[in-house]
Amino acid sequence: MSSKKVSIPNASGDSAAMNKIDFASLDLEQLGVVRQQIVREAELIEHSLSSLKFAQQRFINSHKAVSNGMKAENEGKQILVPLTDSLYVPGKLRNASKVLIDAGTGYYVEMNSDKACQFLQKRIDFVSEETAKAQGILNQKIDMQNVCQMMIQTKVSQLQEVANMQQQFSKSNVNSVVSK
């Protein structure tokens, strides 16, 4: 039987600090535990990935709103001001050159429209990079699940073969004793 070693990235996804698991050296119970752990980790990464994609879309929408809507020709026009994701109130655009940007953790910063677009683009780029990293780690976890599952199947079939051989050996011993 060939030895299957799989690299497991650490929590930060750092490939320089990877642990190696030799699935072939584990028994069925240990393989089951490892597989369950990999499944849980994959689910957490999927949840994080979903959150990152949601944040990315919000930044994209904000970038579009600032770059398309915050123009001098729109000053004085009626707009809907978002108070929450689902609650908007009517208002008038007084100054299209200044916007309030959520800088994180409830802090808002007043910026001119061009700087706000640059700020939002940096956020979009950062979240895109983190999304790509998370997707890579998720793919590794899925590969590990598959390798672990194949090793479990291999070990089960080996145990079945051993049981069949023992059963045949027992039958042949009984038949040889009976025929004497």
ChimeraX attribute file (.defattr): number of C-alpha atoms within 10 A of each C-alpha:
attribute: neighborCount
match mode: 1-to-1
recipient: residues
	/A:1	5
	/A:2	5
	/A:3	10
	/A:4	14
	/A:5	15
	/A:6	18
	/A:7	15
	/A:8	19
	/A:9	17
	/A:10	13
	/A:11	10
	/A:12	10
	/A:13	15
	/A:14	12
	/A:15	12
	/A:16	8
	/A:17	13
	/A:18	14
	/A:19	12
	/A:20	12
	/A:21	15
	/A:22	12
	/A:23	22
	/A:24	18
	/A:25	12
	/A:26	15
	/A:27	12
	/A:28	17
	/A:29	10
	/A:30	13
	/A:31	19
	/A:32	15
	/A:33	11
	/A:34	18
	/A:35	20
	/A:36	13
	/A:37	13
	/A:38	20
	/A:39	16
	/A:40	13
	/A:41	17
	/A:42	19
	/A:43	14
	/A:44	13
	/A:45	17
	/A:46	16
	/A:47	12
	/A:48	15
	/A:49	19
	/A:50	13
	/A:51	13
	/A:52	18
	/A:53	16
	/A:54	13
	/A:55	16
	/A:56	20
	/A:57	14
	/A:58	14
	/A:59	21
	/A:60	17
	/A:61	13
	/A:62	17
	/A:63	21
	/A:64	14
	/A:65	12
	/A:66	22
	/A:67	15
	/A:68	10
	/A:69	16
	/A:70	20
	/A:71	14
	/A:72	12
	/A:73	9
	/A:74	16
	/A:75	16
	/A:76	13
	/A:77	10
	/A:78	12
	/A:79	15
	/A:80	12
	/A:81	13
	/A:82	12
	/A:83	9
	/A:84	8
	/A:85	6
	/A:86	6
	/A:87	9
	/A:88	12
	/A:89	10
	/A:90	9
	/A:91	13
	/A:92	13
	/A:93	17
	/A:94	13
	/A:95	14
	/A:96	17
	/A:97	15
	/A:98	16
	/A:99	18
	/A:100	13
	/A:101	19
	/A:102	12
	/A:103	13
	/A:104	8
	/A:105	6
	/A:106	6
	/A:107	9
	/A:108	12
	/A:109	12
	/A:110	13
	/A:111	15
	/A:112	17
	/A:113	21
	/A:114	15
	/A:115	13
	/A:116	22
	/A:117	21
	/A:118	13
	/A:119	16
	/A:120	24
	/A:121	16
	/A:122	13
	/A:123	18
	/A:124	19
	/A:125	13
	/A:126	13
	/A:127	19
	/A:128	16
	/A:129	12
	/A:130	15
	/A:131	19
	/A:132	14
	/A:133	16
	/A:134	19
	/A:135	16
	/A:136	13
	/A:137	24
	/A:138	21
	/A:139	13
	/A:140	18
	/A:141	24
	/A:142	16
	/A:143	13
	/A:144	22
	/A:145	19
	/A:146	13
	/A:147	17
	/A:148	22
	/A:149	16
	/A:150	13
	/A:151	20
	/A:152	22
	/A:153	13
	/A:154	15
	/A:155	17
	/A:156	13
	/A:157	12
	/A:158	12
	/A:159	12
	/A:160	12
	/A:161	12
	/A:162	12
	/A:163	12
	/A:164	12
	/A:165	12
	/A:166	12
	/A:167	12
	/A:168	12
	/A:169	12
	/A:170	12
	/A:171	12
	/A:172	12
	/A:173	12
	/A:174	11
	/A:175	11
	/A:176	10
	/A:177	9
	/A:178	8
	/A:179	7
	/A:180	5
